Amino acid sequence: MILEVATLDVIPGQETQFEAAFAEAKKIIASMPGYISHELQRCLEQRHRYILLVHWQTLEHHTIGFRQSPQYEEWRALLHHFYNPFPTVLHYEAVGQKNYRGF
């Protein structure tokens, strides 16, 4: 299992609109092959900053299956205009457990 971690800086003042758009966008990501779960959390100290945590079965489910799909274009149209700067997205795997590659 892979954890995608995205730091989302929303343009200040657009948080409510972003959260409404995300309510629609989450249906898209949840329908994708390899999707396991997600969480969106808002920062208490910087109210325009969010983190998105998405569990995928494999890295390729996110980077190829989702990012190269027509559904990603819908996701992008709903959300990307809220970000400044564009989000940093990194992927993590559990330490001390067998990962999807068998290590």
All heavy atoms as an XYZ file, in Angstrom:
866
protein
N       0.847     -1.179      0.000
C       0.000      0.000      0.000
C       0.889      1.238      0.000
O       1.912      1.287      0.662
C      -0.898     -0.018      1.226
C      -1.813      1.170      1.296
S      -3.078      1.117      2.588
C      -2.188      0.647      4.020
N       0.480      2.225     -0.755
C       1.202      3.487     -0.901
C       0.340      4.616     -0.345
O      -0.875      4.644     -0.554
C       1.502      3.764     -2.393
C       2.390      2.669     -2.973
C       2.120      5.143     -2.601
C       3.738      2.532     -2.326
N       0.992      5.550      0.345
C       0.303      6.737      0.843
C       0.762      7.929      0.025
O       1.950      8.264      0.006
C       0.608      6.960      2.322
C       0.053      8.236      2.932
C      -1.481      8.246      2.887
C       0.551      8.397      4.357
N      -0.180      8.554     -0.646
C       0.067      9.814     -1.356
C      -0.204     10.940     -0.372
O      -1.245     10.959      0.286
C      -0.881      9.922     -2.547
C      -0.911     11.280     -3.197
C      -2.129     11.500     -4.070
O      -2.919     10.564     -4.281
O      -2.293     12.636     -4.543
N       0.735     11.878     -0.264
C       0.580     13.025      0.622
C       0.721     14.284     -0.225
O       1.774     14.524     -0.815
C       1.627     13.022      1.749
C       1.461     14.253      2.641
C       1.533     11.741      2.573
N      -0.350     15.066     -0.289
C      -0.338     16.307     -1.062
C      -0.571     17.481     -0.120
O      -1.533     17.477      0.655
C      -1.422     16.276     -2.130
N       0.313     18.458     -0.169
C       0.143     19.695      0.586
C      -0.545     20.693     -0.340
O      -0.011     21.019     -1.405
C       1.499     20.245      1.062
O       2.140     19.239      1.853
C       1.316     21.509      1.889
N      -1.728     21.131      0.057
C      -2.560     21.983     -0.792
C      -2.674     23.371     -0.172
O      -3.269     23.530      0.899
C      -3.964     21.376     -0.936
C      -4.040     19.892     -1.293
C      -5.486     19.422     -1.250
C      -3.417     19.645     -2.648
N      -2.114     24.366     -0.817
C      -2.272     25.750     -0.388
C      -3.329     26.384     -1.272
O      -3.113     26.629     -2.462
C      -0.949     26.514     -0.499
C       0.028     26.122      0.592
O      -0.403     25.991      1.754
O       1.216     25.929      0.283
N      -4.476     26.629     -0.667
C      -5.613     27.222     -1.369
C      -5.490     28.742     -1.298
O      -5.054     29.294     -0.276
C      -6.929     26.726     -0.718
C      -8.146     27.462     -1.255
C      -7.076     25.218     -0.929
N      -5.864     29.414     -2.354
C      -5.840     30.874     -2.377
C      -6.694     31.379     -1.212
O      -7.869     30.986     -1.081
C      -6.365     31.408     -3.717
C      -5.451     30.929     -4.856
C      -6.478     32.930     -3.698
C      -6.034     31.118     -6.245
N      -6.112     32.200     -0.320
C      -6.872     32.686      0.836
C      -8.199     33.329      0.419
O      -8.270     34.058     -0.565
C      -5.931     33.709      1.468
C      -4.561     33.201      1.104
C      -4.731     32.665     -0.311
N      -9.236     32.985      1.168
C     -10.571     33.487      0.879
C     -11.394     32.540      0.022
O     -12.598     32.745     -0.139
N     -10.766     31.500     -0.528
C     -11.478     30.555     -1.389
C     -11.647     29.176     -0.740
O     -12.004     28.214     -1.406
C     -10.767     30.427     -2.734
C     -10.794     31.721     -3.516
C     -10.299     31.549     -4.939
O     -10.152     30.446     -5.453
N     -10.052     32.667     -5.597
N     -11.429     29.105      0.563
C     -11.497     27.826      1.260
C     -12.878     27.177      1.171
O     -12.992     25.968      0.936
C     -11.087     27.992      2.736
C      -9.665     28.454      2.939
C      -9.479     29.964      2.930
O     -10.446     30.704      2.634
O      -8.363     30.419      3.224
N     -13.931     27.953      1.343
C     -15.290     27.400      1.294
C     -15.604     26.842     -0.084
O     -16.149     25.741     -0.211
C     -16.323     28.478      1.687
O     -16.010     28.932      3.018
C     -17.739     27.927      1.666
N     -15.241     27.583     -1.124
C     -15.463     27.111     -2.494
C     -14.629     25.858     -2.784
O     -15.110     24.936     -3.445
C     -15.131     28.209     -3.516
C     -16.002     29.443     -3.388
C     -15.389     30.502     -2.474
O     -14.743     30.206     -1.482
N     -15.614     31.766     -2.826
N     -13.390     25.841     -2.297
C     -12.537     24.670     -2.477
C     -13.164     23.445     -1.818
O     -13.232     22.370     -2.422
C     -11.143     24.916     -1.901
C     -10.337     23.659     -1.762
C      -9.820     23.014     -2.878
C     -10.105     23.110     -0.505
C      -9.089     21.831     -2.745
C      -9.379     21.935     -0.372
C      -8.870     21.298     -1.489
N     -13.620     23.588     -0.597
C     -14.209     22.456      0.114
C     -15.463     21.945     -0.597
O     -15.696     20.730     -0.657
C     -14.498     22.823      1.564
C     -13.218     22.999      2.365
C     -13.437     23.445      3.796
O     -14.553     23.264      4.340
O     -12.477     23.984      4.393
N     -16.250     22.834     -1.169
C     -17.432     22.414     -1.931
C     -17.009     21.666     -3.200
O     -17.600     20.632     -3.545
C     -18.289     23.631     -2.285
N     -15.998     22.162     -3.881
C     -15.508     21.486     -5.087
C     -14.899     20.132     -4.730
O     -15.081     19.153     -5.460
C     -14.483     22.366     -5.806
N     -14.204     20.066     -3.601
C     -13.618     18.798     -3.192
C     -14.694     17.768     -2.888
O     -14.505     16.576     -3.154
C     -12.689     18.964     -1.985
C     -11.932     17.705     -1.691
C     -10.765     17.413     -2.367
C     -12.415     16.785     -0.781
C     -10.084     16.225     -2.137
C     -11.753     15.600     -0.540
C     -10.574     15.312     -1.223
N     -15.827     18.196     -2.367
C     -16.936     17.271     -2.098
C     -17.376     16.566     -3.378
O     -17.780     15.400     -3.351
C     -18.104     18.013     -1.453
N     -17.276     17.244     -4.513
C     -17.572     16.624     -5.803
C     -16.391     15.796     -6.304
O     -16.551     14.684     -6.778
C     -17.918     17.701     -6.839
C     -19.246     18.371     -6.596
C     -20.407     17.385     -6.612
O     -20.485     16.574     -7.553
O     -21.218     17.413     -5.665
N     -15.200     16.343     -6.178
C     -14.002     15.689     -6.705
C     -13.704     14.368     -5.995
O     -13.182     13.440     -6.615
C     -12.807     16.632     -6.594
N     -14.039     14.273     -4.722
C     -13.720     13.035     -3.992
C     -14.464     11.831     -4.556
O     -13.981     10.704     -4.461
C     -13.981     13.188     -2.494
C     -15.431     13.281     -2.099
C     -15.555     13.472     -0.602
C     -16.997     13.548     -0.164
N     -17.111     13.748      1.287
N     -15.592     12.066     -5.198
C     -16.323     10.971     -5.844
C     -15.523     10.415     -7.020
O     -15.580      9.215     -7.304
C     -17.685     11.454     -6.329
C     -18.595     11.947     -5.218
C     -19.833     12.610     -5.783
C     -20.579     13.376     -4.714
N     -21.649     14.206     -5.273
N     -14.788     11.276     -7.686
C     -13.976     10.858     -8.824
C     -12.841      9.955     -8.348
O     -12.672      8.840     -8.846
C     -13.401     12.081     -9.571
C     -14.536     12.921    -10.167
C     -12.411     11.642    -10.649
C     -14.095     14.282    -10.676
N     -12.079     10.423     -7.385
C     -10.923      9.642     -6.940
C     -11.361      8.330     -6.305
O     -10.719      7.295     -6.488
C     -10.013     10.479     -6.006
C      -8.624      9.864     -5.970
C     -10.594     10.663     -4.641
C      -7.576     10.747     -5.340
N     -12.463      8.347     -5.587
C     -12.939      7.132     -4.922
C     -13.385      6.064     -5.912
O     -13.457      4.888     -5.561
C     -14.077      7.471     -3.964
N     -13.645      6.454     -7.144
C     -14.103      5.495     -8.154
C     -12.951      4.848     -8.922
O     -13.186      3.963     -9.744
C     -15.034      6.199     -9.152
O     -14.294      7.057    -10.010
N     -11.728      5.264     -8.655
C     -10.583      4.816     -9.454
C     -10.071      3.443     -9.014
O     -10.028      3.157     -7.820
C      -9.445      5.837     -9.367
C      -9.783      7.196     -9.934
S     -10.341      7.188    -11.656
C      -8.922      6.500    -12.482
N      -9.646      2.621     -9.970
C      -9.017      1.346     -9.611
C      -7.785      1.581     -8.738
O      -7.013      2.518     -8.975
C      -8.605      0.754    -10.963
C      -9.500      1.411    -11.956
C      -9.747      2.802    -11.419
N      -7.615      0.769     -7.715
C      -6.468      0.880     -6.828
C      -6.654      1.833     -5.670
O      -5.835      1.860     -4.752
N      -7.720      2.625     -5.695
C      -8.017      3.546     -4.591
C      -8.432      2.734     -3.371
O      -9.221      1.802     -3.470
C      -9.146      4.500     -5.006
C      -9.778      5.235     -3.850
C      -9.260      6.445     -3.413
C     -10.891      4.720     -3.192
C      -9.841      7.122     -2.355
C     -11.476      5.391     -2.131
C     -10.941      6.596     -1.714
O     -11.519      7.265     -0.661
N      -7.910      3.123     -2.206
C      -8.296      2.480     -0.946
C      -9.077      3.446     -0.067
O     -10.185      3.135      0.366
C      -7.062      1.933     -0.199
C      -6.377      0.858     -1.054
C      -7.456      1.398      1.175
C      -5.034      0.403     -0.515
N      -8.517      4.615      0.212
C      -9.187      5.587      1.080
C      -8.505      6.943      0.945
O      -7.415      7.049      0.384
C      -9.137      5.137      2.546
O      -7.795      5.140      3.009
N      -9.154      7.967      1.490
C      -8.545      9.291      1.511
C      -9.014     10.066      2.736
O     -10.023      9.713      3.352
C      -8.866     10.082      0.234
C     -10.255     10.623      0.215
N     -11.319      9.891     -0.232
C     -10.757     11.819      0.622
C     -12.431     10.627     -0.111
N     -12.108     11.789      0.404
N      -8.275     11.116      3.037
C      -8.600     12.051      4.106
C      -8.164     13.438      3.660
O      -7.064     13.589      3.130
C      -7.736     11.727      5.335
C      -8.428     11.184      6.523
C      -7.421     10.948      7.647
O      -6.852      9.853      7.693
O      -7.221     11.885      8.461
N      -8.993     14.432      3.881
C      -8.615     15.825      3.654
C      -8.635     16.506      5.012
O      -9.650     16.447      5.715
C      -9.590     16.510      2.694
C      -9.292     17.976      2.396
C      -7.991     18.117      1.606
C     -10.453     18.623      1.652
N      -7.519     17.132      5.381
C      -7.442     17.806      6.667
C      -7.006     19.249      6.462
O      -6.165     19.534      5.609
C      -6.463     17.085      7.599
C      -6.924     15.682      7.921
C      -6.219     15.091      9.116
O      -5.594     15.781      9.916
N      -6.329     13.785      9.244
N      -7.594     20.132      7.287
C      -7.298     21.559      7.201
C      -6.383     21.956      8.355
O      -6.589     21.540      9.493
C      -8.602     22.346      7.276
C      -8.448     23.818      7.018
C      -9.807     24.482      6.942
N      -9.672     25.881      6.623
C     -10.690     26.696      6.488
N     -11.924     26.247      6.640
N     -10.494     27.955      6.202
N      -5.394     22.774      8.063
C      -4.440     23.247      9.060
C      -5.112     24.253     10.003
O      -5.857     25.137      9.559
C      -3.251     23.897      8.349
S      -1.965     24.488      9.460
N      -4.840     24.111     11.281
C      -5.402     25.034     12.264
C      -4.692     26.381     12.269
O      -5.325     27.419     12.469
C      -5.338     24.416     13.668
C      -6.187     23.170     13.869
C      -5.941     22.571     15.249
C      -7.662     23.488     13.666
N      -3.383     26.367     12.059
C      -2.617     27.609     12.116
C      -2.675     28.403     10.811
O      -2.602     29.632     10.835
C      -1.139     27.314     12.450
C      -0.917     26.773     13.852
C      -1.174     25.278     13.971
O      -1.286     24.582     12.928
O      -1.286     24.796     15.102
N      -2.758     27.726      9.696
C      -2.820     28.381      8.389
C      -4.074     27.864      7.695
O      -4.040     26.844      7.011
C      -1.565     28.065      7.572
C      -0.306     28.587      8.201
C       0.935     28.229      7.406
O       0.878     27.949      6.211
N       2.082     28.244      8.062
N      -5.172     28.546      7.848
C      -6.494     28.046      7.459
C      -6.645     27.812      5.956
O      -7.584     27.171      5.529
C      -7.588     28.993      7.961
C      -7.606     29.185      9.472
C      -7.924     27.935     10.248
N      -9.328     27.573     10.070
C      -9.848     26.421     10.451
N      -9.113     25.513     11.012
N     -11.121     26.166     10.251
N      -5.726     28.314      5.160
C      -5.781     28.089      3.709
C      -4.995     26.839      3.303
O      -5.014     26.461      2.135
C      -5.227     29.307      2.963
C      -3.760     29.483      3.157
N      -3.225     30.015      4.313
C      -2.713     29.173      2.360
C      -1.914     30.032      4.206
N      -1.580     29.519      3.027
N      -4.316     26.178      4.258
C      -3.481     25.010      3.952
C      -4.209     23.722      4.347
O      -4.788     23.621      5.422
C      -2.146     25.087      4.677
C      -1.281     23.837      4.435
C       0.114     24.051      4.873
N       0.754     24.914      3.861
C       1.987     25.353      3.954
N       2.731     25.060      4.982
N       2.484     26.113      2.991
N      -4.142     22.755      3.441
C      -4.755     21.443      3.648
C      -3.716     20.374      3.343
O      -2.749     20.626      2.619
C      -5.928     21.225      2.682
C      -7.073     22.178      2.860
C      -7.011     23.479      2.371
C      -8.248     21.779      3.497
C      -8.069     24.356      2.516
C      -9.320     22.644      3.642
C      -9.220     23.931      3.156
O     -10.274     24.803      3.299
N      -3.946     19.176      3.879
C      -3.205     18.014      3.402
C      -4.240     16.996      2.933
O      -5.302     16.832      3.545
C      -2.250     17.387      4.437
C      -2.968     16.985      5.710
C      -1.049     18.271      4.694
C      -2.142     16.108      6.622
N      -3.904     16.376      1.832
C      -4.719     15.302      1.281
C      -3.901     14.022      1.396
O      -2.772     13.964      0.907
C      -5.073     15.580     -0.181
C      -5.811     14.458     -0.915
C      -7.156     14.158     -0.257
C      -5.988     14.822     -2.381
N      -4.468     13.029      2.059
C      -3.835     11.731      2.240
C      -4.661     10.715      1.483
O      -5.858     10.577      1.747
C      -3.788     11.359      3.724
C      -3.193     12.412      4.660
C      -3.412     12.022      6.108
C      -1.706     12.590      4.363
N      -4.036     10.033      0.527
C      -4.757      9.036     -0.269
C      -3.976      7.728     -0.213
O      -2.776      7.705     -0.510
C      -4.931      9.469     -1.738
C      -5.782      8.447     -2.495
C      -5.545     10.857     -1.838
N      -4.657      6.660      0.166
C      -4.052      5.328      0.134
C      -4.397      4.670     -1.205
O      -5.565      4.627     -1.590
C      -4.574      4.469      1.286
C      -3.978      4.837      2.598
N      -4.623      5.648      3.498
C      -2.779      4.520      3.156
C      -3.862      5.809      4.561
N      -2.735      5.135      4.381
N      -3.348      4.173     -1.865
C      -3.473      3.463     -3.132
C      -2.887      2.068     -2.966
O      -1.955      1.866     -2.180
C      -2.696      4.182     -4.238
C      -3.182      5.552     -4.563
C      -2.710      6.742     -4.083
C      -4.245      5.887     -5.456
N      -3.406      7.787     -4.621
C      -4.364      7.291     -5.478
C      -5.109      5.138     -6.253
C      -5.307      7.952     -6.252
C      -6.041      5.807     -7.025
C      -6.136      7.192     -7.029
N      -3.360      1.133     -3.758
C      -2.790     -0.208     -3.718
C      -1.342     -0.200     -4.186
O      -0.489     -0.869     -3.599
C      -3.618     -1.182     -4.554
C      -4.965     -1.488     -3.940
C      -5.814     -2.367     -4.835
O      -5.405     -2.810     -5.904
N      -7.040     -2.613     -4.396
N      -1.047      0.542     -5.256
C       0.321      0.650     -5.775
C       0.583      2.087     -6.212
O      -0.361      2.861     -6.446
C       0.557     -0.274     -6.993
O      -0.220      0.212     -8.094
C       0.203     -1.726     -6.692
N       1.836      2.416     -6.375
C       2.222      3.738     -6.880
C       1.623      3.975     -8.261
O       1.121      5.053     -8.564
C       3.750      3.835     -6.929
C       4.331      5.125     -7.493
C       3.953      6.316     -6.619
C       5.843      5.004     -7.614
N       1.651      2.932     -9.097
C       1.149      3.063    -10.463
C      -0.357      3.321    -10.526
O      -0.828      3.957    -11.472
C       1.512      1.814    -11.270
C       2.998      1.664    -11.520
C       3.801      1.148    -10.310
O       3.195      0.640     -9.335
O       5.031      1.264    -10.342
N      -1.093      2.860     -9.539
C      -2.525      3.175     -9.515
C      -2.737      4.691     -9.458
O      -3.688      5.209    -10.049
C      -3.226      2.500     -8.334
C      -3.580      1.078     -8.591
N      -2.988      0.039     -7.921
C      -4.458      0.519     -9.449
C      -3.496     -1.113     -8.355
N      -4.388     -0.836     -9.296
N      -1.840      5.397     -8.763
C      -1.958      6.850     -8.716
C      -1.317      7.513     -9.929
O      -1.956      8.279    -10.639
C      -1.321      7.410     -7.436
C      -1.375      8.897     -7.389
N      -0.270      9.666     -7.170
C      -2.396      9.771     -7.566
C      -0.610     10.943     -7.205
N      -1.891     11.033     -7.443
N      -0.035      7.185    -10.162
C       0.728      7.924    -11.164
C       0.324      7.634    -12.602
O       0.429      8.502    -13.465
C       2.239      7.653    -11.000
O       2.472      6.249    -11.132
C       2.741      8.135     -9.651
N      -0.150      6.428    -12.852
C      -0.568      6.064    -14.210
C      -2.086      5.944    -14.291
O      -2.737      6.638    -15.065
C       0.121      4.759    -14.673
C       1.643      4.973    -14.714
C      -0.402      4.316    -16.034
C       2.456      3.718    -14.904
N      -2.639      5.077    -13.459
C      -4.074      4.811    -13.522
C      -4.940      6.035    -13.313
O      -5.920      6.245    -14.031
N      -4.597      6.869    -12.338
C      -5.382      8.077    -12.079
C      -4.863      9.258    -12.882
O      -5.609      9.887    -13.626
C      -5.397      8.399    -10.589
C      -6.175      9.643    -10.250
C      -7.498      9.785    -10.638
C      -5.587     10.671     -9.545
C      -8.223     10.933    -10.334
C      -6.306     11.813     -9.224
C      -7.616     11.951     -9.622
N      -3.591      9.557    -12.755
C      -3.046     10.765    -13.374
C      -3.117     10.774    -14.891
O      -3.090     11.825    -15.505
C      -1.596     10.965    -12.940
C      -1.428     11.475    -11.523
C      -1.256     12.972    -11.542
N      -1.083     13.538    -10.238
C       0.082     13.857     -9.696
N       1.199     13.618    -10.342
N       0.130     14.401     -8.510
N      -3.213      9.620    -15.522
C      -3.281      9.573    -16.983
C      -4.685      9.219    -17.468
O      -4.863      8.837    -18.625
C      -2.244      8.574    -17.508
C      -0.827      9.030    -17.243
C       0.225      8.077    -17.771
O      -0.031      7.233    -18.612
N       1.438      8.220    -17.275
N      -5.669      9.391    -16.609
C      -7.041      9.024    -16.962
C      -7.870     10.251    -17.344
O      -7.545     11.379    -16.951
C      -7.715      8.331    -15.773
O      -7.975      9.275    -14.743
N      -8.970     10.042    -18.060
C      -9.907     11.139    -18.321
C     -10.509     11.689    -17.033
O     -10.801     12.879    -16.942
C     -10.989     10.492    -19.192
C     -10.379      9.249    -19.743
C      -9.338      8.809    -18.754
N     -10.648     10.839    -16.023
C     -11.204     11.285    -14.743
C     -10.296     12.315    -14.071
O     -10.770     13.217    -13.378
C     -11.424     10.098    -13.795
C     -12.494      9.163    -14.259
C     -11.937      8.017    -15.103
O     -10.949      8.151    -15.819
N     -12.604      6.872    -15.040
N      -8.987     12.194    -14.290
C      -8.054     13.172    -13.728
C      -8.309     14.555    -14.310
O      -8.176     15.567    -13.612
C      -6.603     12.755    -13.975
C      -5.611     13.741    -13.388
C      -5.403     13.808    -12.015
C      -4.893     14.616    -14.205
C      -4.510     14.712    -11.465
C      -4.000     15.519    -13.674
C      -3.804     15.562    -12.303
O      -2.924     16.463    -11.767
N      -8.688     14.613    -15.570
C      -8.994     15.908    -16.184
C     -10.187     16.563    -15.491
O     -10.202     17.778    -15.293
C      -9.231     15.750    -17.682
C      -7.997     15.288    -18.448
C      -6.780     16.177    -18.230
O      -6.919     17.419    -18.273
O      -5.687     15.628    -18.006
N     -11.175     15.768    -15.111
C     -12.319     16.291    -14.349
C     -11.857     16.796    -12.984
O     -12.270     17.868    -12.533
C     -13.365     15.203    -14.150
C     -14.038     14.712    -15.406
C     -14.961     13.536    -15.105
O     -15.850     13.688    -14.237
O     -14.776     12.468    -15.718
N     -11.030     15.994    -12.307
C     -10.466     16.350    -10.999
C      -9.724     17.681    -11.106
O      -9.919     18.588    -10.297
C      -9.524     15.224    -10.568
C      -8.672     15.465     -9.367
C      -7.445     16.049     -9.339
C      -8.967     15.084     -8.012
N      -6.952     16.046     -8.058
C      -7.865     15.470     -7.237
C     -10.043     14.446     -7.416
C      -7.811     15.242     -5.863
C      -9.995     14.219     -6.053
C      -8.896     14.619     -5.291
N      -8.884     17.769    -12.112
C      -8.085     18.974    -12.323
C      -8.969     20.198    -12.559
O      -8.730     21.270    -11.998
C      -7.135     18.754    -13.500
C      -6.079     19.820    -13.599
C      -5.072     19.449    -14.610
N      -5.673     19.666    -15.925
C      -5.005     19.689    -17.045
N      -3.722     19.451    -17.050
N      -5.625     19.925    -18.176
N     -10.000     20.039    -13.384
C     -10.897     21.162    -13.670
C     -11.629     21.638    -12.418
O     -11.866     22.834    -12.249
C     -11.901     20.771    -14.751
N     -11.971     20.729    -11.543
C     -12.668     21.079    -10.306
C     -11.763     21.775     -9.291
O     -12.215     22.680     -8.568
C     -13.271     19.836     -9.648
C     -14.549     19.287    -10.247
C     -14.849     17.894     -9.692
C     -15.714     20.238     -9.955
N     -10.491     21.367     -9.209
C      -9.668     21.768     -8.066
C      -8.446     22.622     -8.356
O      -8.074     23.459     -7.525
C      -9.199     20.506     -7.318
C     -10.297     19.628     -6.745
C      -9.701     18.379     -6.120
C     -11.132     20.397     -5.728
N      -7.793     22.449     -9.477
C      -6.466     23.037     -9.644
C      -6.451     24.558     -9.653
O      -5.430     25.154     -9.296
C      -5.780     22.476    -10.887
C      -5.264     21.093    -10.671
N      -4.280     20.535    -11.454
C      -5.590     20.126     -9.763
C      -4.018     19.305    -11.031
N      -4.808     19.040    -10.018
N      -7.535     25.201     -9.998
C      -7.535     26.668    -10.008
C      -7.555     27.274     -8.601
O      -7.366     28.479     -8.437
C      -8.715     27.193    -10.838
C     -10.052     26.783    -10.324
N     -10.591     25.532    -10.554
C     -10.962     27.451     -9.578
C     -11.780     25.449     -9.977
N     -12.022     26.601     -9.373
N      -7.740     26.446     -7.568
C      -7.733     26.937     -6.190
C      -6.330     27.035     -5.602
O      -6.149     27.644     -4.561
C      -8.566     26.013     -5.285
C     -10.040     26.102     -5.521
C     -10.712     25.065     -6.141
C     -10.767     27.220     -5.124
C     -12.077     25.129     -6.361
C     -12.133     27.300     -5.336
C     -12.791     26.258     -5.960
N      -5.332     26.410     -6.229
C      -4.018     26.263     -5.612
C      -3.047     27.373     -5.989
O      -2.922     27.743     -7.143
C      -3.381     24.923     -6.011
C      -4.235     23.717     -5.720
C      -4.323     22.679     -6.633
C      -4.954     23.612     -4.547
C      -5.097     21.558     -6.383
C      -5.737     22.500     -4.276
C      -5.804     21.478     -5.199
O      -6.579     20.372     -4.946
N      -2.320     27.847     -4.985
C      -1.216     28.769     -5.198
C      -0.261     28.651     -4.018
O      -0.608     29.092     -2.932
C      -1.699     30.201     -5.348
C      -0.560     31.128     -5.726
O       0.424     30.714     -6.310
N      -0.689     32.400     -5.373
N       0.905     28.031     -4.221
C       1.428     27.442     -5.446
C       0.823     26.065     -5.708
O       0.029     25.561     -4.901
C       2.923     27.316     -5.150
C       2.976     27.085     -3.679
C       1.842     27.899     -3.110
N       1.248     25.464     -6.824
C       0.768     24.134     -7.160
C       1.227     23.157     -6.079
O       2.322     23.279     -5.554
C       1.274     23.701     -8.539
C       0.547     22.500     -9.057
C      -0.745     22.608     -9.544
C       1.136     21.254     -9.002
C      -1.436     21.491     -9.989
C       0.454     20.131     -9.450
C      -0.832     20.257     -9.940
N       0.394     22.174     -5.724
C       0.705     21.276     -4.610
C       1.976     20.444     -4.802
O       2.327     20.053     -5.910
C      -0.498     20.324     -4.567
C      -1.586     21.055     -5.260
C      -0.924     21.906     -6.287
N       2.609     20.186     -3.681
C       3.686     19.207     -3.609
C       3.039     17.862     -3.313
O       2.241     17.754     -2.380
C       4.674     19.563     -2.480
O       5.232     20.845     -2.744
C       5.766     18.526     -2.356
N       3.358     16.851     -4.112
C       2.797     15.516     -3.937
C       3.948     14.528     -3.814
O       4.799     14.458     -4.695
C       1.885     15.108     -5.120
C       1.341     13.702     -4.929
C       0.750     16.112     -5.288
N       3.953     13.786     -2.709
C       4.966     12.766     -2.472
C       4.284     11.458     -2.106
O       3.129     11.455     -1.661
C       5.920     13.205     -1.354
C       6.723     14.477     -1.649
C       7.452     14.946     -0.404
C       7.703     14.236     -2.777
N       5.012     10.367     -2.268
C       4.469      9.036     -1.992
C       5.306      8.355     -0.921
O       6.531      8.451     -0.933
C       4.463      8.195     -3.272
C       3.628      8.796     -4.341
N       4.136      9.687     -5.260
C       2.314      8.670     -4.617
C       3.158     10.073     -6.078
N       2.049      9.465     -5.708
N       4.638      7.627     -0.035
C       5.292      6.970      1.087
C       4.851      5.513      1.157
O       3.747      5.175      0.744
C       4.906      7.662      2.407
C       5.372      9.092      2.476
C       4.639     10.114      1.865
C       6.537      9.431      3.145
C       5.067     11.429      1.925
C       6.969     10.745      3.214
C       6.235     11.742      2.601
O       6.658     13.043      2.652
N       5.740      4.688      1.731
C       5.380      3.311      2.014
C       5.786      3.007      3.448
O       6.709      3.624      3.985
C       6.038      2.342      1.034
C       7.540      2.351      1.038
C       8.134      1.481     -0.066
O       7.378      0.845     -0.816
O       9.369      1.447     -0.163
N       5.096      2.077      4.069
C       5.356      1.722      5.461
C       6.755      1.131      5.604
O       7.232      0.416      4.729
C       4.306      0.734      5.950
N       7.387      1.432      6.698
C       8.707      0.912      7.015
C       8.542     -0.316      7.901
O       7.719     -0.334      8.806
C       9.546      1.977      7.748
C      10.887      1.422      8.191
C       9.720      3.203      6.867
N       9.320     -1.350      7.609
C       9.284     -2.541      8.435
C       8.159     -3.493      8.103
O       7.902     -4.438      8.812
N       7.482     -3.243      6.977
C       6.432     -4.112      6.505
C       6.725     -4.451      5.051
O       7.382     -3.696      4.345
C       5.061     -3.440      6.582
C       4.643     -3.084      7.980
C       3.307     -2.347      7.979
O       2.603     -2.323      6.995
N       2.975     -1.745      9.095
N       6.222     -5.564      4.603
C       6.378     -5.933      3.211
C       5.578     -4.954      2.351
O       4.414     -4.712      2.626
C       5.850     -7.348      3.002
C       6.683     -8.193      2.127
C       6.082     -9.552      1.988
C       7.185    -10.559      1.923
N       6.716    -11.851      1.505
N       6.203     -4.380      1.337
C       5.470     -3.488      0.458
C       5.005     -4.242     -0.781
O       5.243     -5.444     -0.912
C       6.308     -2.262      0.088
C       7.535     -2.589     -0.746
O       7.554     -3.574     -1.486
N       8.557     -1.774     -0.630
N       4.371     -3.558     -1.687
C       3.788     -4.215     -2.864
C       4.837     -4.824     -3.782
O       4.534     -5.670     -4.595
C       2.870     -3.265     -3.627
C       3.592     -2.201     -4.425
C       3.844     -2.384     -5.778
C       4.016     -1.019     -3.847
C       4.501     -1.430     -6.519
C       4.672     -0.066     -4.585
C       4.907     -0.276     -5.916
O       5.544      0.680     -6.652
N       6.086     -4.414     -3.647
C       7.143     -4.989     -4.478
C       7.736     -6.243     -3.834
O       8.608     -6.868     -4.402
C       8.250     -3.962     -4.689
C       7.801     -2.768     -5.500
C       8.973     -1.834     -5.741
N       8.486     -0.597     -6.266
C       8.628      0.581     -5.689
N       9.259      0.702     -4.561
N       8.144      1.663     -6.255
N       7.297     -6.591     -2.629
C       7.779     -7.789     -1.964
C       9.031     -7.597     -1.138
O       9.637     -8.550     -0.687
N       9.447     -6.325     -0.893
C      10.645     -6.066     -0.089
C      10.311     -6.053      1.385
O       9.297     -5.651      1.814
C      11.262     -4.708     -0.473
C      11.763     -4.678     -1.877
C      11.016     -4.089     -2.871
C      12.985     -5.243     -2.208
C      11.475     -4.032     -4.174
C      13.439     -5.189     -3.512
C      12.684     -4.588     -4.491
